[in-house]
Amino acid sequence: MSTSLTTGRIARAAIPVLLAFPALVVAANLVQRDEYSAAADAVSLLALGRAGWLMTLAFVALGTGTVLIAITVRRLVRARVGPACLTLGGILTLLSAVFQADRDGAVPTAHGQIHMALGLTNFLLVVTAMAACGLAFRRSASWRGFGTASILWAVLALAEIVAVSALPDAVFGIAQRCFLATCIAWMIATAALANRRAAGDAARREAASQQLETNAAQLG
């Protein structure tokens, strides 16, 4: 099996896994709509309410999807820093499913502090990954345009991290969701482009193979 075909399959698998995150978050929010504020509360607090398993599953989906994107980028442009940051970020997201956040106003616990540390570290890792992948993409002629877009994506995500910490608590949830949407959108765009490139490569190889067979038949 060719490397590009395998890369395409990994990229295709990443898209529904990543899309599962917002779907599960919305589902959990609907279940808890009487006790949870999407505008003010962090998404991780959904794991503490009714049907909290939906948020736990969302963390698993996001972590898995992030690792799949790391593999995809590594195969595409042989980058090191970006995929490494994505892989570590994916692992930290998976750990966030285990170490749950503390409720607002509750006495801080060890698992709550770990959750906060995992989240902040993960945010910074993903921003770093987008910028590093952008630089790696720019070294490839066929990916240069998306490389520039990735760097701009990273700048936007960094600005959103600042906003998360600077805006009033009443809109914390909105700011956090904007950041998460930016990161997930970049990963899905990366996967979609990788899949399209892999499909194009496969089609060109198939056409070349058929041409060779035709030429051989004519010579025979």
FIBA-192026 format. One record per residue (C-alpha): residue number from 1; x, y, z. Coordinates in steps of 0.2 Angstrom, whole numbers, plus 5000, padded with zeros to 4 digits. Layout:
<recs>
{NUM; {X; Y; Z}}
...
</recs>
This chain:
<recs>
{1; {5000; 5000; 5000}}
{2; {5007; 5017; 4995}}
{3; {5012; 5030; 5008}}
{4; {5001; 5043; 5001}}
{5; {4986; 5032; 5001}}
{6; {4989; 5027; 5019}}
{7; {4991; 5046; 5023}}
{8; {4974; 5049; 5014}}
{9; {4965; 5036; 5024}}
{10; {4972; 5043; 5041}}
{11; {4967; 5060; 5036}}
{12; {4949; 5055; 5031}}
{13; {4948; 5046; 5048}}
{14; {4953; 5061; 5057}}
{15; {4939; 5072; 5050}}
{16; {4924; 5063; 5058}}
{17; {4934; 5060; 5074}}
{18; {4937; 5079; 5076}}
{19; {4919; 5084; 5071}}
{20; {4913; 5072; 5085}}
{21; {4920; 5084; 5098}}
{22; {4909; 5099; 5095}}
{23; {4894; 5087; 5092}}
{24; {4897; 5079; 5109}}
{25; {4899; 5096; 5117}}
{26; {4883; 5103; 5110}}
{27; {4874; 5087; 5115}}
{28; {4881; 5088; 5133}}
{29; {4876; 5106; 5134}}
{30; {4858; 5102; 5128}}
{31; {4857; 5089; 5142}}
{32; {4863; 5102; 5155}}
{33; {4855; 5117; 5148}}
{34; {4846; 5121; 5164}}
{35; {4862; 5121; 5175}}
{36; {4876; 5126; 5163}}
{37; {4880; 5142; 5154}}
{38; {4889; 5140; 5137}}
{39; {4893; 5158; 5137}}
{40; {4902; 5158; 5154}}
{41; {4907; 5141; 5158}}
{42; {4922; 5131; 5152}}
{43; {4918; 5116; 5141}}
{44; {4927; 5104; 5153}}
{45; {4913; 5108; 5167}}
{46; {4901; 5098; 5156}}
{47; {4910; 5082; 5162}}
{48; {4904; 5085; 5180}}
{49; {4885; 5087; 5176}}
{50; {4872; 5075; 5169}}
{51; {4878; 5064; 5155}}
{52; {4895; 5070; 5159}}
{53; {4902; 5055; 5149}}
{54; {4898; 5064; 5133}}
{55; {4911; 5077; 5138}}
{56; {4923; 5063; 5143}}
{57; {4920; 5055; 5126}}
{58; {4923; 5072; 5117}}
{59; {4940; 5074; 5125}}
{60; {4944; 5056; 5119}}
{61; {4938; 5061; 5101}}
{62; {4948; 5077; 5101}}
{63; {4964; 5069; 5108}}
{64; {4963; 5055; 5095}}
{65; {4960; 5067; 5081}}
{66; {4974; 5078; 5086}}
{67; {4986; 5063; 5086}}
{68; {4979; 5057; 5068}}
{69; {4983; 5075; 5062}}
{70; {5001; 5073; 5069}}
{71; {5004; 5057; 5059}}
{72; {4996; 5065; 5044}}
{73; {5008; 5081; 5044}}
{74; {5023; 5070; 5048}}
{75; {5019; 5059; 5033}}
{76; {5016; 5074; 5022}}
{77; {5031; 5085; 5024}}
{78; {5042; 5075; 5036}}
{79; {5041; 5089; 5049}}
{80; {5046; 5085; 5067}}
{81; {5042; 5100; 5079}}
{82; {5024; 5102; 5073}}
{83; {5019; 5084; 5074}}
{84; {5028; 5081; 5090}}
{85; {5018; 5096; 5098}}
{86; {5002; 5089; 5091}}
{87; {5006; 5071; 5097}}
{88; {5009; 5078; 5115}}
{89; {4994; 5089; 5114}}
{90; {4983; 5075; 5109}}
{91; {4990; 5064; 5124}}
{92; {4987; 5079; 5136}}
{93; {4969; 5080; 5129}}
{94; {4966; 5062; 5133}}
{95; {4973; 5064; 5150}}
{96; {4960; 5078; 5152}}
{97; {4947; 5065; 5151}}
{98; {4954; 5057; 5166}}
{99; {4958; 5072; 5177}}
{100; {4942; 5082; 5178}}
{101; {4940; 5100; 5182}}
{102; {4934; 5107; 5199}}
{103; {4917; 5115; 5200}}
{104; {4917; 5134; 5200}}
{105; {4919; 5140; 5218}}
{106; {4924; 5123; 5224}}
{107; {4940; 5119; 5235}}
{108; {4954; 5116; 5223}}
{109; {4959; 5098; 5221}}
{110; {4974; 5089; 5214}}
{111; {4965; 5082; 5199}}
{112; {4957; 5099; 5196}}
{113; {4974; 5108; 5196}}
{114; {4981; 5094; 5185}}
{115; {4967; 5097; 5173}}
{116; {4970; 5116; 5172}}
{117; {4989; 5113; 5169}}
{118; {4985; 5100; 5155}}
{119; {4973; 5112; 5147}}
{120; {4985; 5127; 5147}}
{121; {5000; 5117; 5141}}
{122; {4989; 5109; 5128}}
{123; {4983; 5126; 5121}}
{124; {5001; 5132; 5120}}
{125; {5007; 5116; 5111}}
{126; {4993; 5117; 5098}}
{127; {4997; 5135; 5094}}
{128; {5016; 5131; 5093}}
{129; {5011; 5116; 5082}}
{130; {5001; 5126; 5070}}
{131; {5015; 5139; 5068}}
{132; {5029; 5125; 5066}}
{133; {5018; 5115; 5054}}
{134; {5015; 5131; 5044}}
{135; {5034; 5134; 5042}}
{136; {5036; 5116; 5037}}
{137; {5022; 5118; 5024}}
{138; {5030; 5133; 5017}}
{139; {5046; 5123; 5013}}
{140; {5036; 5113; 5001}}
{141; {5031; 5121; 4985}}
{142; {5014; 5112; 4984}}
{143; {5010; 5117; 5002}}
{144; {5017; 5134; 5003}}
{145; {5000; 5143; 5002}}
{146; {4993; 5133; 5016}}
{147; {5009; 5136; 5026}}
{148; {5006; 5154; 5026}}
{149; {4987; 5151; 5031}}
{150; {4993; 5140; 5045}}
{151; {5004; 5153; 5052}}
{152; {4990; 5166; 5052}}
{153; {4979; 5153; 5060}}
{154; {4992; 5151; 5074}}
{155; {4992; 5170; 5076}}
{156; {4973; 5170; 5078}}
{157; {4974; 5156; 5090}}
{158; {4987; 5165; 5101}}
{159; {4976; 5181; 5101}}
{160; {4961; 5170; 5107}}
{161; {4972; 5163; 5121}}
{162; {4975; 5181; 5127}}
{163; {4957; 5185; 5125}}
{164; {4952; 5169; 5136}}
{165; {4962; 5176; 5150}}
{166; {4958; 5195; 5148}}
{167; {4939; 5195; 5145}}
{168; {4926; 5195; 5159}}
{169; {4921; 5178; 5166}}
{170; {4904; 5181; 5159}}
{171; {4910; 5177; 5142}}
{172; {4924; 5165; 5146}}
{173; {4915; 5150; 5138}}
{174; {4913; 5160; 5122}}
{175; {4931; 5164; 5121}}
{176; {4936; 5147; 5125}}
{177; {4925; 5140; 5111}}
{178; {4932; 5152; 5098}}
{179; {4949; 5146; 5102}}
{180; {4944; 5127; 5101}}
{181; {4935; 5131; 5085}}
{182; {4950; 5139; 5077}}
{183; {4961; 5124; 5082}}
{184; {4949; 5111; 5076}}
{185; {4946; 5120; 5060}}
{186; {4964; 5121; 5056}}
{187; {4966; 5102; 5059}}
{188; {4951; 5098; 5048}}
{189; {4957; 5109; 5034}}
{190; {4974; 5100; 5035}}
{191; {4966; 5083; 5034}}
{192; {4954; 5088; 5020}}
{193; {4969; 5095; 5010}}
{194; {4980; 5080; 5014}}
{195; {4966; 5068; 5008}}
{196; {4963; 5078; 4992}}
{197; {4982; 5077; 4988}}
{198; {4982; 5059; 4992}}
{199; {4968; 5056; 4980}}
{200; {4976; 5066; 4967}}
{201; {4992; 5056; 4968}}
{202; {4983; 5040; 4968}}
{203; {4973; 5045; 4952}}
{204; {4990; 5051; 4943}}
{205; {4998; 5034; 4948}}
{206; {4983; 5025; 4941}}
{207; {4983; 5035; 4925}}
{208; {5002; 5032; 4923}}
{209; {5000; 5013; 4926}}
{210; {4986; 5012; 4913}}
{211; {4996; 5022; 4900}}
{212; {5011; 5010; 4903}}
{213; {4999; 4995; 4900}}
{214; {4992; 5003; 4884}}
{215; {5010; 5007; 4878}}
{216; {5015; 4989; 4882}}
{217; {5000; 4982; 4873}}
{218; {5003; 4993; 4857}}
{219; {5021; 4987; 4857}}
{220; {5016; 4969; 4859}}
</recs>
